[in-house]
Amino acid sequence: MVGYAFMGRAHSQAWRVGPRFFDLPRDPVMQVLVGRSPDRAAEAAQRLGWAEVDTDWRRVVERADIDLVDICTPGDTHAEIATAALAAGKHVLVEKPMANTLAEAETMAAAARAAAARGALSMVGFSYRRVPAITLARDLVAEGRIGQVRQVRAQYLQDWLADPEAPLSWRLDKSKAGSGALGDIGAHIVDLTHFITGQRVVGVSAMLDTFVAERPVATSSGALRGTGGAGRGPVTVDDAAVFLARLSSGAPATFEATRFAWGRKNTIRIEVSGTTGAIAFDFEDMNVLNIFDAADEARTAGFRRILVTEPDHPYTAAWWPAGHGLGYEHSFVHQVVDLVEAVAAGRQPTPSFDDGLAVQRVLDAVERSAASRSTFTSVDDAGAGAGATASPAASLREGA
């Protein structure tokens, strides 16, 4: 695993816990943690459960005993590490957004297609797909429970930057993050819309805003927050992204991503209205899915609250008795489970790099639209492949 901060901790827990709750066909061995500082990496490896450390990811991806590379670094390094790892025959998991630019994402997707033909598989870490209620929503839409999709409303709301004195971090530096709220959290709701509806965003009319142009330079940092000093530096990314969209069926969709919504800590809301009903989800009540059936009589019609903790709900049978809810970290465990099972079967895991590229094309169209006074801008899918299925590869160590 390359990187050991916020996402590195979440991924490490998933690698530790996954094989202890799920019967996996391969046994993942947490072999090497890579970081720039040997002392800090060594401390993180001991705390998170990695066997050894290195400071050179290039050396690690060439090692014969490494089968999979998990990339948890800022976006400016994703393309270089992922393409090198794939070229070395390693399976790759990369955090979202897949890249900082569309060109980088296209290069990564092309490398992934070529590598898949040689048995090296890859996946993008859109972990919210693995929240059981969201996977159930996808299943119900695919089964036709709400009819044809008519509209989508998607929001991702946080407030950790609403205070103008919150300090700078790499997430506010375009050279490292690629974009702000758009790529950091907007990418998630674009992917969830693709995932739940089975459709793609094909055009957008967008606005991007930066509310605070400069902030205190950080003297210390945590998962998202930090401590600011006396100096100040520029914010070079968007603070909020709002855009209208068309889906491939012609259905309209609205998207909002902001880190300035006071009182909203990690609100992911998505509501899909169809011809015969609707589904609605809010991550701040993540074990619940609400579904509306238009066939119900008016006297008793209303959204029905489903507690998604039953053994026949997605992923939940491996965990606790019904009613004992799951949390944020469990989506990462499910991500590891799905990835290991796909690798063992020689099957392309999802979301693939082509799925990640599809999201990156939307982000690029949003930026182009916002730069041209919200002109409706098409999302160009030319060149996006359908993904490949590789032959089985003996990659992760066989379970005992």
N, C-alpha and C positions, 0 to 999 in steps of 0.2 A: 504494500500500500504506500502510495506517495502522498505525503501530507498527513497531519495528525491533529488539526484544529477541530472546529465544530463538526464538520462532516466526517473527519477522520475518526472522531470518537463515536459518532453514530454508526459508521460502517464497521468499526472494530467490534462494537457490541453485537452487531448483526452476525459477523463471522463467528464470534464466540457462541452465541445463543442458538443460531439456526440449527446446527447439527445435534443440539441437545433436546430440541423440542420436535424436530421433524426428522423422519427417517430418510436421510439423503442417500443417493446412490454413490456419492463420493464423499470423502472426509476432508474438508478444507483444513490445511495446515497454515497457520498464521506465521509465515517464515521471516519476512523482512519488512521493517518499517523504514521509509526513506524520508529524511529531512535535512535541511541545510546545516543546522547546528547539531554537532554530534552529541553534546551534553543534553540538550533539550530533547532530541530524538530518543536518546537512551532512556531518559526519564519517562517519556511518553510510551515507549515500547514496554517498559516494565509495568506501567500502570494499565495499559490497554491490552496486554497479553501477546505481544509479538516476540518471537524468539531472538531476533538480532536486529541490528540497525546498520544503515549505510547512508552516506551523504551524496552518493552519485547514482541517480536513477538509471543513467545510461549503462553503468556496469551491471546493475541488478537485472535489467530486462534481458541481458545476454546470458544470464545464468541458466544452466541446464535444469536446475532443481526448481525453477520458478515457472509455473504454468499459467498464472493469471495475474494481471496487474490492475490494481484498483486505484484510480486517479481521483484524489480529493484535494487538489490544489486550485488556486485561482484560475480563471478561464484563460488567461494569456499563455498558460503552459499546456493546456489540454491537447492541442493539435500535435505539438512536437512529441510529447510523451506517448500519446495514443498511437500515432503512426509508426514510431520506432518500435513500440511493443508489438504491434501487429506484424511488422516486418520481421521481427525476431520469432514469430510463431506463437506469441502469447495471446491468450484470451484477454479481453479488456472490458472493464467496467469504468465508465467515466461519469463524473457528476454533471448535472445540468447547470446552466445551459451548456450544450455540447461544446461550443466554441465562442470566441468573441466576435467573429465575423462570419459572414456567409461563405466567403472564399475558404476560410479554414474548415468550416463544416463540410463543404463540398469535398475538400481534400480528404478529410477523415472518412466520409462516407464511401468515397472511391476506394480508399485503402481497406476499409472493412469488407467491401464486396470482394476485393481481390484476396484478402486473407481468408474469408469464409470458404473460398474454393480450395484452400489448403488446409482447412480444418480449424482455423483460429477464429473464434466467435467474439462478438462484441455487443455491448448493451449500454444504453444511457440511463442514468439514475433518476428517472422521474418517479420517485418513491411513492408519491401520493396515489398512483394507480393501484398500489397494493393495500390501501386502506380497505378493509372488507366491505364497508358500506358503499364505497365508490365502485369497487369491482361488481358488487351486486347491482348497482345502478346501471352499469354497462350491460350486464346480463339481461336485466329487465327491458332495457331499450331494444337490445338485439332480439329479444323474444317477441317484440311488438306490443308490450304491455301499455305503452302510451301512444301507439299508432305511429304515424309519420311525424318526424320532428318538424315543428313549426318555428320555434324560437329558442334561443339559448341566452341566459343571463349569467355572466361569470364575474366574480370579484375575488381579488386577493388583497386583503387590507391588514396593514400592520401600523404600529405607531412609534417604533423605536428611533425614528429620525425626526419626529414631530417637534422635539425640543431643538431650537436652532443652535444651542450650545453643545449638543451631542457631538463628539469628536469625529474627525476624519478616520476612515479605515480604507483598506484596499477596495471595498465594495463601492466607494465613492470616487474611485480613480478609473476613468474610462480605459486607460492603457492596460489595466489589470483585469477589470470586470467586464469590459465591453459595453455595458449599459448599466442603468441603475435598476429602478423598480421593474422596468420592462423585462430585462433578462433574468434578474434575480428571482422575481416572483410571478411576473406576467407569463413567463415561459411555462410555468406549471399549469395555469388555467387554460392556456392554448392547448397544451398536451392533453389535459383532462377533457376538454371539449372534443378533440380528435378521438380520444379513447372511448368516451361514453357514447357519442353519437355515431361513431364509425365514419364520420365525414371529415373533410379538411376545410380549413379557412382558405378561401380563394381570392379574397379582396378585402381591403381595409380603408377606412378613413379615420385618421388618428391625430391626437394631440399629445405632446410630451411637455412637461413643465418641470423646471427646477426652481423650487421655492427659496432655498437658502444657498447663496452663491459661494460662501466660504464658511469654514468651520475651524474650531481649534484643532491644532495638530495633536494627535494622540500621544500620550506618554505611556499608556498601557492599554491593553486590549483584551476583550473576552470573546465569547461566542459571537455577539453582535455589538455589544456596547463596549465602552472603554472610558479612559480618563483623559481629558484634554489639558494641554499646557497653555502657555501664554501666546505662543505663535499661532498664526492662522494660515490656512491654505485653501486653494480653490476646490470646489465640487465640480467635477467634469462629467457627471452623468445626470440622467433624469431622476426626479423625485417621485413623479407620478406619470402614469400612462393611461390614457382613456381612448378607446377606439370602437367604432362600429365595424361590423364585418359581415360578409356573406359566406355561407357554407357552400359546399359543393352541390347540395340539393337546391340551393337558392334561398334557404332559410336564413333570416337575419340573426345576428348575435351581437351582444354588447359585452365589452370587457373593460374592467377597471383594475389597475394595479397601483397601489400606493403604499408608502411607508410613513405617511403623514396622517393617518386616520386615528385620531385620539381615541383611546379605549379599545381599539381592536388589536389584539396581540398576535393572533395568527388566524384570521378569519378567511377561510376559503369557502365561498358560497358559489354553488352552481345549481341552476334551475333549468330544466329542459321541459318545455311545453310541447305536447304533441296533439294529434287530432283526437285522441281518445283519453288523454290523461296527462299527468306530469309527474316528474320526480324532482326532489329538492334536497340539497345536502349543505351542511355547514360544518367545517372542520372543528369549530369550537364545541360541537356536540358530535364528535366523530364516530361514535358507535351507533348513530341513528341515521336512518334514511326515511324521508317522508315521500309518500306516493299518493297521488290523487287519481281516482277512477271516475271519469265523466259519466259512466253508466249508472253510478249510484243515484238513488232517488234524492231529490232536492232537500227533503226534510232532514236527511242524515248525511248528506254529502260533505266531504272535507278531506283535508290531507290526513292520511293514516300514518301513524308513527311506528316504524319498524325498528326494534332494537336488534341490531345486527350482531348477535352473539350466539346464535344457535349453532349446533354442530354441523348443520347442512349449509351454513353460510360460508362464503369463501374464506379459506385459511383458518377459520376459528376452531375447528375440531382439535387442532394440536395444542390449544391453549387451555382455557379455564372453563368451569361450568357456565351454563347460560346465565347471562346477566352480569358476569364479571368482565368488565370492559377492558379493551386494549388501549394502548397509548401511541404517541408519536413514534417511538422507537420500533414498534412492531412492523411498521411498513418497510423498514430497512431489513428486518429479518426475512420478511416475505420476499423481498427483492433478492436476497442471497439464495433463498430456497429455489426460486424460479430460475435464477441464473445457473446454479449448480445442476439442477435437473435438466435444463436445456443443454448444457455442455456435455453432460453424461450421455444424453441421447443423440448428440450431434445435430441438435435442432437450433435454428436461429432464435435466440432469446428476444423478447420484446420488452420495452421499446428498442428497436434496432437503431443503428446509426442513421439509417434512412428515415426513421421516424423522428430522430433528433434533427436531421436536416430539414424535414418538413416544418418543424417548429421554428428553426432558425430562419427559414424563408419568410415566415410570418413576421418575426421580429424585424427582419430587414425591411419588409414592406411597410411596417409601422413607422420605422425611422424615416424612410423615404417619403411617406405620406405627410408626416409631421413637418418635415423640412420643406414641403411644397404646399404649405397652408392647408393641410388636411385634405388635399386632393385624393379622391378615391383611387387606390393603387392596387393593381393586381399582384397576387402572389404567384410568382413564376415557378412552377414545379418542374420545368424542363430539366431533364438530367437526373431526377430523383429515381433511384431504382426501387424495385419491389422487395429487395432483400434476398438473401440466398440461404439455402439450407446446405450445411456442410456434412461431410461424412463423419462418423464418430471419431473423436480424437481422445486418446488416452492422456488426459491433461491433469485433472485434479487427482490426488492420490486415491487409490481404491480404498473403500471403507473396509474395516476388518470384518 
